[in-house]
Amino acid sequence: MEGYSNQPIPKEAAKQLLALDLQDKEILSYEKIDQWYTAWNGKCYVSFSGGKDSTVLAYLAARYLSSFRAPPWELNLVFVNTGLEYPEIQKFVNEYADWLRREFPRVTVNLHRLRPKMNIRQVVTKYGYSIVSKEVAGYVSDARRNPSGSRMKRLRGEAVRKDGQPSVYNCEKWEYLLYAPFNISAKCCAIMKKSPLKTYAHKTGQQATTATMAEESRLRMTYWLNTGCNAFDGKRPMGKPMSFWTEQDVLRLIIDNHLFYASVYGDIVASDGENDYPSTLIEKPLHCTGCQRTGCMFCAFGAHLEKGETRFERMKRTHPKHYDFCIGGGEFDPADGMWKPNEKGLGYGRVLDFIGVRY
């Protein structure tokens, strides 16, 4: 890996990358994948969740190996089976690996399925509920442990920059979560997804390639600007060849290349804001008629931002058994007085009531 290091991106250059057309983005992604695979002598894996973003990444990686790289052509897809994925995703993961094998017969596609050491009920009971965002949940958790720290100042809107202006990280609208009758945590993803992947990387010596995109959050945008697409430095190197893509790019590539994708998304259609049309009929923004995002079924990160039918209302309609386990159950722990899961369910109903999310 000698000779490779992070390549920070100036904000103006980032704007230009985000504005590229899809064909140029695809070519640039192949260049980033090539840099990543070359740096690690091909010892890389694709973090494959079964979602539409990683579906596109797996396709790009397979096409890169088949078209631009000398043999052996080996693609390692690593899926963490947390038990929280939609049933359709669980099924799709195997089907997509087979689809890639048919599309790219020269590429050996290996699918590795991992499991975390804790289940969701254990994680929520020990650490707390995942609500609002990783950033806010982390602030609340840290501020409760250290009331005099910087996270408390941000939650109270008191943090300031060096020039004396309010910090952009202030989020006083969420200060009330400090007094929630349940624990709040951002650790779920680290325990149930990142930890198994870290163990896999340690055992195999392979480096992660992920489909994270800068537009998804302020934290991911900052990370991209600081490291570039391929983060070589640090304890956990990570390739992010789609950092400059948008959700519209992902949906368009799926349509244009006739990619197989998980049925839980429904159809990909174009919309003029009032009506839906076939995606090839009009040049309008694309969206999915089913789930907009998949990930973990019971995660409430971003749920407060959803307009129309929320993910939990949709779950009630499409996956009633999972809904009952997620929303139902729960009880106050006499040891600390906090609301926690019990044998009947996770108890998310009371939590969502507290933050005003419909279910």
Contacts in CASP RR format, 6 or more apart in sequence:
PFRMAT RR
TARGET T0000
AUTHOR 0000-0000-0000
METHOD contacts of the structure
MODEL  1
MEGYSNQPIPKEAAKQLLALDLQDKEILSYEKIDQWYTAWNGKCYVSFSG
GKDSTVLAYLAARYLSSFRAPPWELNLVFVNTGLEYPEIQKFVNEYADWL
RREFPRVTVNLHRLRPKMNIRQVVTKYGYSIVSKEVAGYVSDARRNPSGS
RMKRLRGEAVRKDGQPSVYNCEKWEYLLYAPFNISAKCCAIMKKSPLKTY
AHKTGQQATTATMAEESRLRMTYWLNTGCNAFDGKRPMGKPMSFWTEQDV
LRLIIDNHLFYASVYGDIVASDGENDYPSTLIEKPLHCTGCQRTGCMFCA
FGAHLEKGETRFERMKRTHPKHYDFCIGGGEFDPADGMWKPNEKGLGYGR
VLDFIGVRY
1 39 0 8 1.000
1 40 0 8 1.000
1 232 0 8 1.000
1 237 0 8 1.000
4 35 0 8 1.000
4 39 0 8 1.000
4 230 0 8 1.000
4 232 0 8 1.000
5 232 0 8 1.000
5 233 0 8 1.000
6 226 0 8 1.000
6 227 0 8 1.000
6 228 0 8 1.000
6 230 0 8 1.000
6 231 0 8 1.000
6 232 0 8 1.000
6 233 0 8 1.000
7 227 0 8 1.000
7 228 0 8 1.000
7 229 0 8 1.000
7 230 0 8 1.000
8 225 0 8 1.000
8 226 0 8 1.000
8 227 0 8 1.000
8 228 0 8 1.000
9 17 0 8 1.000
9 224 0 8 1.000
9 225 0 8 1.000
9 228 0 8 1.000
11 225 0 8 1.000
14 214 0 8 1.000
14 224 0 8 1.000
14 225 0 8 1.000
14 244 0 8 1.000
17 25 0 8 1.000
17 28 0 8 1.000
17 244 0 8 1.000
18 214 0 8 1.000
18 215 0 8 1.000
18 244 0 8 1.000
18 246 0 8 1.000
20 28 0 8 1.000
20 244 0 8 1.000
22 249 0 8 1.000
22 252 0 8 1.000
22 253 0 8 1.000
22 256 0 8 1.000
25 244 0 8 1.000
25 245 0 8 1.000
25 249 0 8 1.000
26 60 0 8 1.000
26 253 0 8 1.000
28 244 0 8 1.000
29 60 0 8 1.000
29 241 0 8 1.000
29 242 0 8 1.000
29 245 0 8 1.000
30 60 0 8 1.000
30 63 0 8 1.000
30 64 0 8 1.000
30 68 0 8 1.000
30 241 0 8 1.000
32 229 0 8 1.000
32 230 0 8 1.000
32 239 0 8 1.000
32 240 0 8 1.000
32 241 0 8 1.000
33 60 0 8 1.000
33 61 0 8 1.000
33 64 0 8 1.000
33 209 0 8 1.000
33 241 0 8 1.000
34 64 0 8 1.000
34 68 0 8 1.000
34 69 0 8 1.000
35 230 0 8 1.000
36 44 0 8 1.000
36 207 0 8 1.000
36 209 0 8 1.000
36 230 0 8 1.000
36 239 0 8 1.000
36 241 0 8 1.000
37 44 0 8 1.000
37 64 0 8 1.000
37 69 0 8 1.000
39 230 0 8 1.000
39 232 0 8 1.000
40 206 0 8 1.000
40 207 0 8 1.000
43 204 0 8 1.000
43 205 0 8 1.000
43 206 0 8 1.000
43 207 0 8 1.000
44 76 0 8 1.000
44 206 0 8 1.000
44 207 0 8 1.000
44 208 0 8 1.000
44 209 0 8 1.000
45 76 0 8 1.000
45 77 0 8 1.000
45 78 0 8 1.000
45 112 0 8 1.000
45 200 0 8 1.000
45 201 0 8 1.000
45 204 0 8 1.000
45 206 0 8 1.000
45 207 0 8 1.000
45 208 0 8 1.000
45 209 0 8 1.000
46 54 0 8 1.000
46 57 0 8 1.000
46 58 0 8 1.000
46 61 0 8 1.000
46 75 0 8 1.000
46 76 0 8 1.000
46 77 0 8 1.000
46 78 0 8 1.000
46 209 0 8 1.000
46 210 0 8 1.000
47 54 0 8 1.000
47 78 0 8 1.000
47 197 0 8 1.000
47 208 0 8 1.000
47 209 0 8 1.000
47 210 0 8 1.000
47 211 0 8 1.000
48 54 0 8 1.000
48 55 0 8 1.000
48 57 0 8 1.000
48 58 0 8 1.000
48 77 0 8 1.000
48 78 0 8 1.000
48 79 0 8 1.000
48 93 0 8 1.000
48 111 0 8 1.000
49 79 0 8 1.000
49 80 0 8 1.000
49 85 0 8 1.000
49 89 0 8 1.000
49 294 0 8 1.000
49 295 0 8 1.000
50 79 0 8 1.000
50 85 0 8 1.000
50 89 0 8 1.000
50 92 0 8 1.000
50 93 0 8 1.000
50 96 0 8 1.000
50 262 0 8 1.000
50 294 0 8 1.000
51 89 0 8 1.000
51 261 0 8 1.000
51 262 0 8 1.000
51 294 0 8 1.000
51 295 0 8 1.000
52 250 0 8 1.000
52 251 0 8 1.000
52 254 0 8 1.000
52 261 0 8 1.000
52 262 0 8 1.000
52 265 0 8 1.000
52 288 0 8 1.000
52 294 0 8 1.000
53 211 0 8 1.000
53 212 0 8 1.000
53 213 0 8 1.000
53 242 0 8 1.000
53 250 0 8 1.000
54 210 0 8 1.000
54 211 0 8 1.000
55 96 0 8 1.000
55 254 0 8 1.000
55 259 0 8 1.000
55 260 0 8 1.000
55 261 0 8 1.000
55 262 0 8 1.000
56 211 0 8 1.000
56 242 0 8 1.000
56 250 0 8 1.000
56 253 0 8 1.000
56 254 0 8 1.000
56 259 0 8 1.000
57 209 0 8 1.000
57 210 0 8 1.000
57 211 0 8 1.000
57 241 0 8 1.000
57 242 0 8 1.000
58 75 0 8 1.000
58 77 0 8 1.000
58 96 0 8 1.000
58 100 0 8 1.000
59 100 0 8 1.000
59 103 0 8 1.000
59 253 0 8 1.000
59 257 0 8 1.000
59 259 0 8 1.000
60 241 0 8 1.000
60 242 0 8 1.000
61 75 0 8 1.000
61 209 0 8 1.000
62 75 0 8 1.000
62 100 0 8 1.000
62 103 0 8 1.000
62 104 0 8 1.000
62 107 0 8 1.000
62 109 0 8 1.000
63 104 0 8 1.000
65 73 0 8 1.000
65 74 0 8 1.000
65 75 0 8 1.000
65 104 0 8 1.000
65 107 0 8 1.000
66 73 0 8 1.000
66 104 0 8 1.000
66 106 0 8 1.000
66 107 0 8 1.000
71 106 0 8 1.000
72 108 0 8 1.000
73 104 0 8 1.000
73 106 0 8 1.000
73 107 0 8 1.000
73 108 0 8 1.000
74 107 0 8 1.000
74 108 0 8 1.000
74 110 0 8 1.000
75 100 0 8 1.000
75 104 0 8 1.000
75 107 0 8 1.000
75 108 0 8 1.000
75 109 0 8 1.000
75 110 0 8 1.000
76 110 0 8 1.000
76 112 0 8 1.000
76 204 0 8 1.000
76 206 0 8 1.000
77 97 0 8 1.000
77 109 0 8 1.000
77 110 0 8 1.000
77 111 0 8 1.000
77 112 0 8 1.000
78 112 0 8 1.000
78 114 0 8 1.000
78 197 0 8 1.000
78 200 0 8 1.000
79 93 0 8 1.000
79 111 0 8 1.000
79 112 0 8 1.000
79 113 0 8 1.000
79 114 0 8 1.000
80 113 0 8 1.000
80 114 0 8 1.000
80 115 0 8 1.000
80 116 0 8 1.000
80 192 0 8 1.000
80 193 0 8 1.000
80 196 0 8 1.000
80 197 0 8 1.000
81 90 0 8 1.000
81 113 0 8 1.000
81 114 0 8 1.000
81 115 0 8 1.000
82 115 0 8 1.000
82 116 0 8 1.000
82 120 0 8 1.000
82 192 0 8 1.000
82 193 0 8 1.000
82 296 0 8 1.000
83 90 0 8 1.000
83 119 0 8 1.000
83 120 0 8 1.000
84 120 0 8 1.000
84 192 0 8 1.000
84 295 0 8 1.000
84 296 0 8 1.000
84 297 0 8 1.000
84 298 0 8 1.000
84 299 0 8 1.000
85 294 0 8 1.000
85 295 0 8 1.000
85 296 0 8 1.000
85 297 0 8 1.000
86 262 0 8 1.000
86 264 0 8 1.000
86 291 0 8 1.000
86 294 0 8 1.000
86 295 0 8 1.000
86 297 0 8 1.000
86 319 0 8 1.000
87 319 0 8 1.000
88 262 0 8 1.000
88 263 0 8 1.000
88 264 0 8 1.000
89 262 0 8 1.000
89 264 0 8 1.000
89 294 0 8 1.000
89 295 0 8 1.000
92 261 0 8 1.000
92 262 0 8 1.000
92 263 0 8 1.000
92 264 0 8 1.000
93 111 0 8 1.000
93 113 0 8 1.000
94 111 0 8 1.000
95 260 0 8 1.000
96 260 0 8 1.000
96 262 0 8 1.000
97 109 0 8 1.000
97 111 0 8 1.000
99 260 0 8 1.000
100 107 0 8 1.000
100 109 0 8 1.000
101 107 0 8 1.000
101 109 0 8 1.000
112 200 0 8 1.000
114 196 0 8 1.000
114 197 0 8 1.000
114 199 0 8 1.000
114 200 0 8 1.000
115 196 0 8 1.000
116 191 0 8 1.000
116 192 0 8 1.000
116 193 0 8 1.000
116 195 0 8 1.000
116 196 0 8 1.000
117 191 0 8 1.000
117 195 0 8 1.000
117 196 0 8 1.000
118 126 0 8 1.000
118 191 0 8 1.000
118 192 0 8 1.000
120 188 0 8 1.000
120 192 0 8 1.000
120 296 0 8 1.000
120 298 0 8 1.000
120 346 0 8 1.000
121 341 0 8 1.000
121 345 0 8 1.000
121 346 0 8 1.000
123 187 0 8 1.000
123 188 0 8 1.000
123 191 0 8 1.000
123 192 0 8 1.000
124 130 0 8 1.000
124 188 0 8 1.000
124 340 0 8 1.000
124 341 0 8 1.000
124 346 0 8 1.000
125 340 0 8 1.000
125 341 0 8 1.000
127 141 0 8 1.000
127 183 0 8 1.000
127 185 0 8 1.000
127 187 0 8 1.000
127 188 0 8 1.000
127 191 0 8 1.000
128 182 0 8 1.000
128 183 0 8 1.000
128 184 0 8 1.000
128 185 0 8 1.000
128 187 0 8 1.000
128 340 0 8 1.000
129 182 0 8 1.000
129 183 0 8 1.000
129 184 0 8 1.000
129 185 0 8 1.000
129 300 0 8 1.000
129 348 0 8 1.000
129 351 0 8 1.000
130 137 0 8 1.000
130 184 0 8 1.000
130 185 0 8 1.000
130 186 0 8 1.000
130 188 0 8 1.000
130 189 0 8 1.000
130 299 0 8 1.000
130 300 0 8 1.000
130 301 0 8 1.000
131 137 0 8 1.000
131 177 0 8 1.000
131 184 0 8 1.000
131 300 0 8 1.000
131 301 0 8 1.000
131 303 0 8 1.000
131 351 0 8 1.000
131 355 0 8 1.000
132 174 0 8 1.000
132 177 0 8 1.000
132 300 0 8 1.000
132 301 0 8 1.000
132 302 0 8 1.000
132 304 0 8 1.000
132 355 0 8 1.000
133 217 0 8 1.000
133 301 0 8 1.000
133 302 0 8 1.000
134 186 0 8 1.000
134 189 0 8 1.000
134 217 0 8 1.000
134 219 0 8 1.000
134 301 0 8 1.000
135 169 0 8 1.000
135 171 0 8 1.000
135 186 0 8 1.000
135 217 0 8 1.000
135 218 0 8 1.000
135 219 0 8 1.000
136 171 0 8 1.000
136 174 0 8 1.000
136 177 0 8 1.000
137 184 0 8 1.000
137 185 0 8 1.000
137 186 0 8 1.000
137 301 0 8 1.000
138 151 0 8 1.000
138 184 0 8 1.000
138 185 0 8 1.000
138 186 0 8 1.000
139 151 0 8 1.000
139 154 0 8 1.000
139 155 0 8 1.000
139 171 0 8 1.000
139 174 0 8 1.000
140 151 0 8 1.000
140 155 0 8 1.000
140 174 0 8 1.000
140 177 0 8 1.000
140 178 0 8 1.000
140 180 0 8 1.000
140 184 0 8 1.000
141 183 0 8 1.000
141 184 0 8 1.000
141 185 0 8 1.000
141 186 0 8 1.000
141 187 0 8 1.000
142 149 0 8 1.000
142 151 0 8 1.000
143 149 0 8 1.000
143 151 0 8 1.000
143 152 0 8 1.000
143 155 0 8 1.000
143 178 0 8 1.000
144 178 0 8 1.000
146 152 0 8 1.000
150 159 0 8 1.000
153 159 0 8 1.000
154 167 0 8 1.000
154 169 0 8 1.000
154 170 0 8 1.000
154 171 0 8 1.000
155 171 0 8 1.000
155 172 0 8 1.000
155 174 0 8 1.000
155 175 0 8 1.000
155 177 0 8 1.000
155 178 0 8 1.000
156 172 0 8 1.000
156 175 0 8 1.000
157 166 0 8 1.000
157 167 0 8 1.000
157 170 0 8 1.000
157 171 0 8 1.000
157 172 0 8 1.000
157 175 0 8 1.000
158 170 0 8 1.000
159 166 0 8 1.000
159 167 0 8 1.000
159 169 0 8 1.000
159 170 0 8 1.000
160 166 0 8 1.000
160 167 0 8 1.000
161 167 0 8 1.000
161 168 0 8 1.000
177 184 0 8 1.000
177 355 0 8 1.000
180 351 0 8 1.000
180 354 0 8 1.000
181 332 0 8 1.000
181 337 0 8 1.000
181 338 0 8 1.000
181 339 0 8 1.000
181 350 0 8 1.000
181 354 0 8 1.000
182 338 0 8 1.000
182 339 0 8 1.000
182 340 0 8 1.000
182 350 0 8 1.000
182 351 0 8 1.000
182 354 0 8 1.000
183 338 0 8 1.000
183 340 0 8 1.000
188 296 0 8 1.000
188 299 0 8 1.000
189 296 0 8 1.000
192 296 0 8 1.000
197 208 0 8 1.000
198 236 0 8 1.000
200 206 0 8 1.000
201 207 0 8 1.000
201 208 0 8 1.000
201 236 0 8 1.000
207 237 0 8 1.000
207 238 0 8 1.000
207 239 0 8 1.000
208 236 0 8 1.000
208 237 0 8 1.000
208 238 0 8 1.000
208 239 0 8 1.000
209 238 0 8 1.000
209 239 0 8 1.000
209 240 0 8 1.000
209 241 0 8 1.000
210 238 0 8 1.000
210 239 0 8 1.000
210 240 0 8 1.000
211 242 0 8 1.000
212 220 0 8 1.000
212 240 0 8 1.000
212 242 0 8 1.000
212 243 0 8 1.000
213 220 0 8 1.000
213 242 0 8 1.000
213 243 0 8 1.000
213 244 0 8 1.000
213 245 0 8 1.000
213 246 0 8 1.000
213 247 0 8 1.000
213 250 0 8 1.000
214 220 0 8 1.000
214 221 0 8 1.000
214 223 0 8 1.000
214 224 0 8 1.000
214 225 0 8 1.000
214 243 0 8 1.000
214 244 0 8 1.000
215 221 0 8 1.000
215 245 0 8 1.000
215 246 0 8 1.000
215 247 0 8 1.000
220 243 0 8 1.000
223 231 0 8 1.000
224 240 0 8 1.000
224 243 0 8 1.000
224 244 0 8 1.000
227 233 0 8 1.000
228 240 0 8 1.000
228 243 0 8 1.000
229 239 0 8 1.000
229 240 0 8 1.000
229 241 0 8 1.000
229 243 0 8 1.000
229 244 0 8 1.000
230 237 0 8 1.000
230 238 0 8 1.000
230 239 0 8 1.000
230 240 0 8 1.000
230 241 0 8 1.000
231 237 0 8 1.000
231 238 0 8 1.000
231 239 0 8 1.000
231 240 0 8 1.000
242 250 0 8 1.000
248 285 0 8 1.000
248 286 0 8 1.000
251 268 0 8 1.000
251 279 0 8 1.000
251 286 0 8 1.000
251 287 0 8 1.000
251 288 0 8 1.000
252 286 0 8 1.000
253 259 0 8 1.000
254 261 0 8 1.000
254 268 0 8 1.000
255 268 0 8 1.000
255 279 0 8 1.000
255 280 0 8 1.000
255 286 0 8 1.000
261 268 0 8 1.000
262 294 0 8 1.000
264 290 0 8 1.000
264 291 0 8 1.000
264 294 0 8 1.000
265 288 0 8 1.000
265 289 0 8 1.000
265 290 0 8 1.000
265 291 0 8 1.000
265 294 0 8 1.000
266 288 0 8 1.000
266 289 0 8 1.000
266 290 0 8 1.000
266 291 0 8 1.000
267 288 0 8 1.000
267 289 0 8 1.000
267 290 0 8 1.000
268 279 0 8 1.000
268 286 0 8 1.000
268 287 0 8 1.000
268 288 0 8 1.000
268 289 0 8 1.000
269 276 0 8 1.000
269 277 0 8 1.000
269 278 0 8 1.000
269 279 0 8 1.000
269 286 0 8 1.000
269 287 0 8 1.000
269 288 0 8 1.000
269 289 0 8 1.000
270 276 0 8 1.000
270 277 0 8 1.000
270 278 0 8 1.000
270 279 0 8 1.000
270 281 0 8 1.000
270 282 0 8 1.000
270 283 0 8 1.000
270 284 0 8 1.000
270 285 0 8 1.000
270 286 0 8 1.000
271 277 0 8 1.000
271 284 0 8 1.000
271 285 0 8 1.000
271 286 0 8 1.000
271 287 0 8 1.000
272 282 0 8 1.000
272 284 0 8 1.000
273 284 0 8 1.000
276 289 0 8 1.000
277 284 0 8 1.000
279 286 0 8 1.000
290 314 0 8 1.000
291 311 0 8 1.000
291 314 0 8 1.000
293 311 0 8 1.000
297 315 0 8 1.000
297 319 0 8 1.000
297 322 0 8 1.000
297 326 0 8 1.000
298 322 0 8 1.000
298 326 0 8 1.000
298 346 0 8 1.000
298 348 0 8 1.000
300 348 0 8 1.000
300 351 0 8 1.000
300 352 0 8 1.000
300 355 0 8 1.000
300 357 0 8 1.000
303 310 0 8 1.000
303 311 0 8 1.000
303 312 0 8 1.000
303 352 0 8 1.000
303 357 0 8 1.000
304 355 0 8 1.000
304 356 0 8 1.000
304 357 0 8 1.000
306 357 0 8 1.000
310 357 0 8 1.000
310 358 0 8 1.000
310 359 0 8 1.000
312 323 0 8 1.000
312 326 0 8 1.000
312 327 0 8 1.000
312 348 0 8 1.000
312 352 0 8 1.000
312 357 0 8 1.000
312 358 0 8 1.000
312 359 0 8 1.000
313 358 0 8 1.000
313 359 0 8 1.000
315 322 0 8 1.000
315 323 0 8 1.000
315 326 0 8 1.000
316 323 0 8 1.000
316 327 0 8 1.000
316 359 0 8 1.000
324 345 0 8 1.000
325 345 0 8 1.000
325 346 0 8 1.000
326 345 0 8 1.000
326 346 0 8 1.000
326 347 0 8 1.000
326 348 0 8 1.000
327 346 0 8 1.000
327 347 0 8 1.000
327 348 0 8 1.000
327 349 0 8 1.000
327 352 0 8 1.000
327 359 0 8 1.000
328 344 0 8 1.000
328 345 0 8 1.000
328 346 0 8 1.000
328 347 0 8 1.000
328 348 0 8 1.000
328 349 0 8 1.000
329 341 0 8 1.000
329 342 0 8 1.000
329 344 0 8 1.000
329 345 0 8 1.000
329 346 0 8 1.000
329 347 0 8 1.000
330 339 0 8 1.000
330 340 0 8 1.000
330 341 0 8 1.000
330 342 0 8 1.000
330 344 0 8 1.000
330 345 0 8 1.000
330 346 0 8 1.000
330 347 0 8 1.000
330 350 0 8 1.000
331 339 0 8 1.000
331 340 0 8 1.000
331 342 0 8 1.000
332 338 0 8 1.000
332 339 0 8 1.000
332 340 0 8 1.000
333 339 0 8 1.000
333 340 0 8 1.000
339 347 0 8 1.000
339 350 0 8 1.000
339 351 0 8 1.000
341 347 0 8 1.000
348 359 0 8 1.000
349 359 0 8 1.000
352 358 0 8 1.000
352 359 0 8 1.000
END
